[in-house]
């Protein structure tokens, strides 16, 4: 009997060691491996979510939401109970009150998102609209609306006109060659971080914040710099030519290469010269307009040649003539520049008639 008891005790002891060794092996081999794999997957997921400023975060968020929805569909019915009677009893027990409020008093609430719009949008002006009422409607400043619509006069805005409304107060800037986030921030007197933090601004490289030429960049709270037309200096001012008569023969108004020809949507000729240079009167005439043009021409000069023709010279960096004076063909009007809506140093030249603009390439000698 004693031998049998000893045998059983030894068998139990050996079985316990077996179970202990088996569980230890199983836990170390399988469960440990499973948890190790889970940690590796988690590490990869975290790196992906942080990479490129959260570029891949949406993928994981959407996947997680999908898993929750699937679990809800699979296990939801088993968790639901018919609580109709419970709700009825609740009304009876607490006197129709839910946390101190009447059930009948509870009304639906729609929460308006505080997330800004991603881009500018067009607004059709209605009767009675002003820049202020439109700005208030979109939650931006009047200046922001003005800066986005430089061709529209606040006093002459008419019903039916279309205005560009920026997504937030500030400026929407079109990136030009050589510009960076930092140079743009300096131009509009804000911190570069404000541009980077705007959620809908994109970059060709999210680590260095590189920009693509021609892309629109929202500059929150940016302030448009004031560009003033230069006053002709007596040092450079071209003398009055006295009595002049147009010859009808046009000379080239500037030296350089043609970067944009005459088109139905581009009523002039663009002549570019990286080093600038003088702008000359294409023919004799009287200067009728000089100064800043807010519609996009920047600093411009207009000459009336007295024979049914007008010529326009735009984007100048310096103006050397004044309204009312006369100039001979080839006289200096100013210096080539990049003022107004311009992406580089060039002259925009137009020949105007009562029948419309002419293609300068067919007229210049």
Secondary structure, 3 states (H helix, E strand, C coil): CHHHHHHHHHHHHHHHHHHHHHHHHHHHHHHHHHHHHHHHHHHHHHHHHHCCCCCCHHHHHHHHHHHHHHHHHHHHHHHCCCCHHHHHHHHHHCCCEECCEEHHHCCCCCCCCCCCCCCCEEEECCCCCCHHHHHHHHCCCHHHHHHHCCCCCHHHCCCCCEEEECCCCEEEEECCCCCCHHHHHHHCCCCHHHHHHCCCCCCCECCCCECCCCCEEEEECCCCCCCCCCCCCCCCCCCCCCCCCCCCCECCCCCCEEEECCECCECCEEEECCCCCEEECCCCEEEEEEEEECCCCEEEEEEECCCCCEEEEECEEEECCCCCCEECCCCEEEEEECCCCCCCCEEEEEEEECCEEECHHHCEC
